[in-house]
Amino acid sequence: MAATVVRYLRSVGSPTSAAAGPEPIEPHPRPELRAVGEDERAPVGPAEFRAVLGNFASGVTVITAPPGEGEDGPAGFACQSFASLSLDPPLVTFMVARTSTTWPRIARAGVFCVNILGAEQGELCRSFAVSGADKFAGVTHTPAPVTGSPQLDAVPAWIDCRIHAVHTGGDHLIVVGRVEALGAAGEGGPLLFHKGKFGRFSD
């Protein structure tokens, strides 16, 4: 599997040398998977899947990466499918659609910064959820300390990472990042997403 990850990163132009960070850890063997045949009904319809899974409230992040060679600016997209994964080594994960036009740019960079959004940053999230626009227009940011990925101003917390591994998951990719640096302002509540709407935490 590690060799598969390296081949994938090479295919999108991401560095795979030791300078890019630690080698991926060899994962457990993947279970045998079988696609649903054309003559079979999928066990769950997309609308039902979204409706039921929408009951799970999540935080909201913006994943960013520095510009690659020949690119005009940094890359970024809004992401709610983010989670911590491991303490030793420190790993986090996020999921991204295979159809994403932003993901190949992040893969080529080999690094990313997770910007955890606060309760008042719904509009910032919306600006990074659109496709084909300049998502960074009017958005102030500074380079994250290790990777140089955009660290957005005024976010409650940020996590600076190198790409550690990439796994397939149906129509999405599961990206694992090794944490190189992180920080938190310690003020304000989180921006939450529940049943297609933004919300905030209250006691």
N, C-alpha and C positions, 0 to 999 in steps of 0.2 A: 504493500500500500504506500509506503514511503516513496518508493520509486515512482508510483503513479502520481503522487502529489508533485514531485520534482518535475516530472514531464509536463504536468498541467501548468505549473508556474513558468516553465521555459516556453511553453506554447504562447503565453501572453506576454513574454518578455520580462518576467520578473527575475531578479538575481537569485541564484541558488547556491552561491559560494558560501564559505564560512563567514564572510563579511556580512552576509545578510542575516546572521543570527544562528542559533543552535539548530542542529538537524532535527527534523520531526521525529517524535517518538513513535515507534512501531505500534500501531493499535491492535486490538484483538481482531481476529478474523471476522469479517462481515457475514451476517446470516444470508442464506440464499434468498434472493428476491425474485419475484415473478411478476411481470407486467400483466394487467388485465387484458384479456383477448378481446378482439373486436366483436365477438359473438357473446361476450359476457357483460353483464351489467355491473358497473362499479358499485361497491357496497355502500358508498356514501356519496350523495350528490354535492357539487361545489357549494350551492346555496345553503343547504342544510349544514354542511361543514362550517362555513363562515358564521352562520347564525348561532350554532352551539358554541364554537370556540370563542366567539365574541364575548361570551360571559366571563372569560378569563381576563381580568384587568392586568395591564402591563405598564411599565414605564416607557418613556420615549427617548430615543437617542438620535444623534446625527453622527454618522460615520464619515470621517474625512481622510484624505490622503494628499500629499504634496504633488505638485505637477510633475509629470514625467518629461523626458526629453522631447522637445518640439511641441509641448502642450502649452496652451495659453494661460491656464490657471489651475488651481487645485480642484480636486474631485470631492463630491460628498453626496450623501443621500440620507433621508429620514428612515429610521429603522426601529421597530418596536420589538423585533425578535432578537433581543440581546440578553445574555445571562453570564454570570460568573460560572466557571467550570472547574477550576482546580486551584488549591492553595500551594501545592508543591509538586511541580513548578507552578508559578502563578499564571493561570490561563483564563481567558474569557472566550466567548463564542458569539457569533451573530449569524443569521441566515439571510441569504440574498437570492432573489429570483435569478434563474439562469438567463432570463431575457433582459436583465438589467444592463443598460449601456454604461453605467458608472462602474460596475464591478470590474471589468477588464482593466480600467485605469488604476484601480486600487491594487489589483493583482500585479500589474506591472511595477507599481511603486514598491510592493513587498512590505509595506508598512501602513498603519492607520491609527487614527485617534478616535476613541469613543467619547463623544460629548453628551453627557447626561443632561437632559433639559429640565428646567424648572417650571413651576406652575404657571408662570406668566409668559412662557415662551412658545405658546401655541402657534403664533404667526411665524415665528422662526422655523418651526417644524414644517408648516405648510409651504414655506419658500423652498425647502429642501425636498419636498415630496413631489414637486412638479418635474416634468421631463422636457428637455430642450431649451431651458432658460438658463440665464446666468444666476445660479443659485447663491453665489457669494456677493452679488451686488448689494452694497450697503451694509454688508456683514463684517464687523471688525473681528480680527483674529490675530493670534501670534503663533509662531512655530512651537510645537511641543518640544520639550527639552532634548529628547533622544532622537526621534525620527524626523522632526521638522514638519510633521503633519499639522494642519490647521487646528489650533486650540481656540474654540470660539469664546469670545468675551462673555462674561457674566453667566456662564453655565455653573451649576452647583458643583459639578465634578467632572473630571476628565481622566482618561486612561490611554496612555501612549503605548502602542504595541507593534510588534513585528509579526508577520504572517507565519504561523507555526505549522499549520496543516490545513488542507481543504478536502472535504468529503462530499460525496454526492448524497442528496436526499430528495428523491423524486424530482419535482420541477424546481427545486431550490438547491443551493450549495450551502454547506455547513462550514463556516470559516472559523478556525481556531487561531487566536492570537496570543503570543507570549508577552506578558506585561513587562515593559521596560521602565516605566515611570507612571505615576498617577498622583492626583491631588484632589482636594475637595475644599470648597469655600465654607461648608458647614452652616450655611444659612438658607432659609427658604425651603418650601416643600417641593415635591416632584410633580412633573407633568404626567398625568395618567391618561391611558387610552382604554375605553370600555364601550363595547357595542357601537363602534364607529364614531364615538364622540370623545373629545377631550374632557378631562375632569381634574380634580385636585383632591388631595388627602385632607381629611378633617377628623378631629378626635370624636 
